[in-house]
């Protein structure tokens, strides 16, 4: 376990698969985030379903969170070597 995340969850994410045992809401959020990060778009049907469940503000918040964590991940990857090292 790393930082409270089970090994099977880490393995699933590494393989671009949804972790086992997600609730319907979690699976919907997973698909949205996965599509956004991998395809840079979501289908109209998935967007509408997410909006129906969480509201437009919830979809905007989720999009911002996904984007923020993607930015942090890229900054972390880019900052692994100090300049001039």
N, C-alpha and C positions, 0 to 999 in steps of 0.2 A: 504494500500500500504506500502510495506517495501522497503526502499532504492530504490524507483522508480520502483519496480516490483509489478504488479497488483496481487491482491489476487487470481484471477482465474488461473494465471500462476503458482503461488506458489502451489496451490492445484493440478494442473495437474502434476507438477514435483514431488510432494510428492507421487502421485499415479502412478508414472512411466508412464505417458502419455504425448504425445507431446502437448504443449499448442495450443489452437485453433488459427487459423489465420496465421500460418506460411507460408512464401513464399516457393516455391519449393526448393530453395537453403537452406533455414533454416531447412526445414523438412529433407533434405538429411543430413545435418550436425547433426541434432538431432538424427536421426537413427544411424549414425556412432558413435556418442558419447555414446548413450544409449547402443548399442551393445558392444562397447569397455569396458564400465564400468560394465555392467551386465553379459556379456558372455565372456569377455576377448578375443574377436576375432570379426572380421567382415567377411562377406561373400566375396568371390572373386568378385562377381557381384557388390556388394555395393562399394567395394574398387575401382574397375575399373570405376564405374560411378562417384565417387567422384574425382578420378584422372583425368578423362576426363573433369570435370567441373573446378577444382581448380589447376590441375597439381600436379606432385609428391611432389614438395616443399610445396605446400599448404596442402597436406595430412600429410606430416611430421610435418609441423607447427601445424596443428590441433591436431594431436596425442600428440605432446608435450604439448600443452595447456591443453588438457583433462587430461593428466597425472599430470601436475603441479597442477591443481585445485583439483584433487583427493588427491594428497599428502598434500596440504594445509588443505583440509577438515579433513583428518585423523589426521594431527598434531593438528588441533584445537580441535577435539574430544578427542584426547589423552591428551591434555593439560588443560582440564577443572578442574582438581584437582591438586593443588600444592603438590609436594612431602612432606610427613611428616604431611599433614593436616588431 
